């Protein structure tokens, strides 16, 4: 049986405070963005879906340790999941505690068509600093870009620039890396200098504003494929355009 391809979406936001309503805003944003989606099941210890008749109330009551438990669409043949976690300031940009929301959806035409809306719904709901949507497996590629010693290589095995670890970045608004779809809050866009009409015409042709004044920016027409030279070139151009991403700009 072949492993189903998936898309991973993660947004990075200010830490939750108490029974924070942003948890529900994230889930409602996803449901609004993907027609027919209803995230009203949790998983048993054995991994079976269990219906949540009072999903909203259950979700708010279940907030703990800065996050919320996984909820899903209850369809094991087409699984959509989302969950949240708190992340200590020791491992976060600017030394600030953060709220991370992780979602996973099957990679197919309906999701590809709706992915920008889903990312926007999650990010705006969480009041995120930044976020991304990328095909599953992107993490091993990005991991090879993180600079773990001052004497390491200048380029990753793919020829992409090395990035500073998140905890080395001076502010939470600075994105740690680039994905296929990128959400930049108004503050993140300002921090990296986007948009510059003279330099960003190509990116702006695949970008749109969000209600909060942020941006969703798509790097390539099809989901990012690191084995596609044209996609790798688009990624490289974007990293060169925004040296602030990954903390590479000179102070």
C-alpha positions as CSV (number, residue, x, y, z in Angstrom):
1,X,0.0,0.0,0.0
2,X,1.5,3.4,-1.0
3,X,1.7,6.1,1.6
4,X,-0.8,8.9,0.9
5,X,0.9,12.2,0.0
6,X,0.0,15.0,2.4
7,X,0.4,18.7,2.9
8,X,1.5,20.1,6.2
9,X,0.4,23.5,7.4
10,X,2.0,25.2,10.5
11,X,1.4,28.7,11.9
12,X,3.4,30.4,14.6
13,X,1.5,32.7,16.9
14,X,1.6,34.5,20.3
15,X,1.2,32.1,23.2
16,X,-2.4,31.2,24.2
17,X,-3.8,33.0,27.3
18,X,-6.2,30.9,29.4
19,X,-9.2,29.4,27.5
20,X,-8.2,31.4,24.4
21,X,-10.8,31.9,21.7
22,X,-8.2,31.7,19.0
23,X,-8.3,27.9,19.3
24,X,-11.9,28.0,17.9
25,X,-11.1,30.7,15.4
26,X,-8.4,28.4,13.9
27,X,-10.8,25.4,13.5
28,X,-13.7,27.6,12.2
29,X,-11.3,29.2,9.7
30,X,-10.2,25.9,8.3
31,X,-13.8,24.7,8.0
32,X,-14.8,27.8,6.2
33,X,-11.9,27.5,3.8
34,X,-12.4,23.9,2.7
35,X,-16.0,23.1,1.5
36,X,-17.6,20.3,3.4
37,X,-14.9,20.1,6.1
38,X,-16.2,19.4,9.6
39,X,-13.5,18.9,12.3
40,X,-15.8,17.4,14.9
41,X,-14.1,14.2,16.0
42,X,-11.2,13.3,18.3
43,X,-9.1,10.2,18.3
44,X,-9.3,7.3,20.7
45,X,-6.0,5.9,22.2
46,X,-6.3,3.3,19.5
47,X,-6.6,5.9,16.8
48,X,-10.3,5.6,16.0
49,X,-12.4,8.7,15.5
50,X,-14.9,9.5,18.3
51,X,-17.6,12.1,17.5
52,X,-17.7,15.3,19.5
53,X,-21.3,16.6,19.6
54,X,-20.3,19.7,21.6
55,X,-17.0,20.2,19.8
56,X,-16.5,23.9,20.5
57,X,-17.1,23.6,24.2
58,X,-15.0,20.5,24.4
59,X,-12.1,22.1,22.5
60,X,-12.0,25.2,24.7
61,X,-12.2,23.1,27.9
62,X,-9.3,20.9,26.6
63,X,-6.8,23.7,26.2
64,X,-3.8,22.9,28.3
65,X,0.0,23.4,28.2
66,X,-0.4,26.2,25.7
67,X,-2.1,24.1,23.1
68,X,-5.2,22.0,22.2
69,X,-5.7,18.3,21.4
70,X,-6.0,16.9,17.9
71,X,-9.4,17.1,16.2
72,X,-10.2,15.6,12.8
73,X,-12.8,15.1,10.1
74,X,-13.6,11.5,11.2
75,X,-12.8,10.1,7.7
76,X,-10.0,7.5,7.9
77,X,-9.8,7.3,4.1
78,X,-9.4,11.1,3.7
79,X,-7.9,12.3,7.0
80,X,-7.8,16.0,7.9
81,X,-6.3,16.8,11.3
82,X,-5.3,19.9,13.4
83,X,-3.8,20.3,16.8
84,X,-2.0,23.0,18.8
85,X,1.0,23.1,21.1
86,X,2.8,25.6,23.2
87,X,6.5,26.2,22.5
88,X,8.9,27.6,25.1
89,X,10.6,30.9,24.5
90,X,13.9,29.0,25.0
91,X,13.4,27.5,21.5
92,X,11.5,30.4,19.9
93,X,12.4,33.6,18.0
94,X,12.8,36.6,20.2
95,X,12.8,34.4,23.3
96,X,8.9,34.6,23.5
97,X,6.6,31.6,24.2
98,X,4.6,30.7,21.2
99,X,1.5,28.9,20.1
100,X,2.0,26.6,17.1
101,X,-0.9,25.1,15.1
102,X,-0.2,22.0,13.0
103,X,-2.6,20.7,10.3
104,X,-2.3,17.9,7.9
105,X,-4.4,17.3,4.8
106,X,-4.4,14.8,1.9
107,X,-2.5,16.3,-1.1
108,X,-4.9,16.3,-4.0
109,X,-6.7,18.7,-6.3
110,X,-9.4,19.9,-3.8
111,X,-6.8,20.6,-1.1
112,X,-4.3,22.2,-3.5
113,X,-7.1,24.5,-4.8
114,X,-8.1,25.5,-1.2
115,X,-4.7,25.4,0.5
116,X,-4.2,29.2,0.5
117,X,-7.6,29.7,2.0
118,X,-6.9,27.0,4.7
119,X,-3.5,28.6,5.6
120,X,-5.1,32.0,5.7
121,X,-8.0,30.7,7.9
122,X,-5.5,29.1,10.3
123,X,-3.1,32.0,10.5
124,X,-5.7,34.8,10.8
125,X,-7.6,32.7,13.4
126,X,-4.4,32.2,15.5
127,X,-3.3,35.9,14.9
128,X,-0.1,34.3,13.7
129,X,3.2,36.0,13.1
130,X,3.9,33.8,10.1
131,X,3.2,30.3,8.7
132,X,3.5,28.1,5.7
133,X,2.0,25.2,3.8
134,X,4.3,22.6,2.2
135,X,4.2,19.1,1.0
136,X,4.9,16.5,3.7
137,X,8.6,15.8,3.9
138,X,9.7,19.5,3.6
139,X,11.0,19.3,7.2
140,X,13.9,17.0,6.3
141,X,14.9,19.6,3.6
142,X,14.7,22.6,5.9
143,X,16.6,20.7,8.6
144,X,19.6,20.5,6.3
145,X,19.5,24.3,6.0
146,X,19.8,25.0,9.7
147,X,23.2,26.3,10.8
148,X,24.2,24.3,13.9
149,X,27.8,25.6,14.2
150,X,29.5,28.7,13.1
151,X,32.0,26.7,11.1
152,X,29.4,24.8,9.1
153,X,28.8,24.9,5.3
154,X,27.5,28.0,3.6
155,X,25.0,26.1,1.5
156,X,22.7,23.1,2.1
157,X,23.2,20.0,-0.1
158,X,20.6,21.5,-2.4
159,X,22.6,24.7,-2.7
160,X,20.1,26.7,-0.6
161,X,21.4,29.2,2.0
162,X,22.0,28.2,5.6
163,X,19.5,29.5,8.1
164,X,19.9,30.4,11.8
165,X,17.9,28.2,14.3
166,X,14.6,29.8,15.4
167,X,15.9,30.6,18.9
168,X,18.7,32.7,17.3
169,X,16.3,35.0,15.6
170,X,15.8,38.4,17.2
171,X,12.0,38.7,16.8
172,X,9.0,36.3,16.4
173,X,7.8,38.2,13.3
174,X,10.8,37.1,11.3
175,X,10.0,33.9,9.4
176,X,12.4,31.0,10.0
177,X,12.2,29.6,6.4
178,X,10.2,29.6,3.2
179,X,7.5,27.1,2.2
180,X,5.3,26.5,-0.8
181,X,2.6,28.9,0.5
182,X,3.8,31.5,3.0
183,X,1.7,33.5,5.4
184,X,3.3,36.7,6.5
185,X,1.4,38.9,9.0
186,X,1.6,42.7,8.4
187,X,4.4,42.8,11.0
188,X,6.3,39.9,9.3
189,X,5.9,41.5,5.9
190,X,7.3,44.8,7.3
191,X,10.2,42.9,8.9
192,X,11.3,41.3,5.6
193,X,10.5,44.3,3.4
194,X,7.6,42.8,1.4
195,X,6.2,44.0,-0.9
196,X,8.5,46.2,-3.0
197,X,6.6,46.8,-6.2
198,X,9.8,47.1,-8.2
199,X,11.3,43.9,-7.0
200,X,8.3,41.7,-6.2
201,X,6.2,41.7,-9.4
202,X,6.5,37.9,-9.8
203,X,5.7,37.1,-6.2
204,X,2.8,39.7,-6.2
205,X,1.3,37.9,-9.1
206,X,0.8,34.9,-6.8
207,X,0.1,36.8,-3.6
208,X,-3.0,38.3,-1.9
209,X,-3.7,40.4,1.1
210,X,-5.6,39.0,4.1
211,X,-8.3,40.8,6.2
212,X,-5.7,41.6,8.9
213,X,-3.3,43.2,6.4
214,X,-1.0,40.2,6.1
215,X,-0.2,38.3,2.9
216,X,-0.4,34.8,1.5
217,X,2.4,34.4,-1.0
218,X,2.7,31.3,-3.2
219,X,6.2,30.5,-4.5
220,X,5.4,28.0,-7.3
221,X,2.2,27.1,-9.2
222,X,2.3,23.5,-8.2
223,X,3.2,22.3,-4.6
224,X,6.9,22.8,-4.0
225,X,9.1,19.9,-5.2
226,X,12.7,20.0,-4.2
227,X,13.6,17.6,-7.1
228,X,12.2,20.1,-9.6
229,X,15.1,22.5,-10.7
230,X,12.6,25.3,-11.5
231,X,11.1,25.0,-8.0
232,X,14.6,25.0,-6.4
233,X,15.4,28.1,-8.5
234,X,12.2,29.9,-7.3
235,X,13.1,29.0,-3.7
236,X,16.7,30.3,-4.1
237,X,15.5,33.6,-5.7
238,X,13.1,34.1,-2.8
239,X,15.8,33.5,-0.2
240,X,18.1,35.9,-2.0
241,X,15.4,38.5,-2.1
242,X,14.6,38.2,1.6
243,X,17.9,37.8,3.6
244,X,16.0,38.6,6.8
245,X,14.3,35.2,6.6
246,X,16.3,32.8,8.7
247,X,18.2,35.7,10.2
248,X,20.8,36.0,7.5
249,X,20.7,39.8,7.1
250,X,23.6,41.7,8.5
251,X,22.5,43.5,11.7
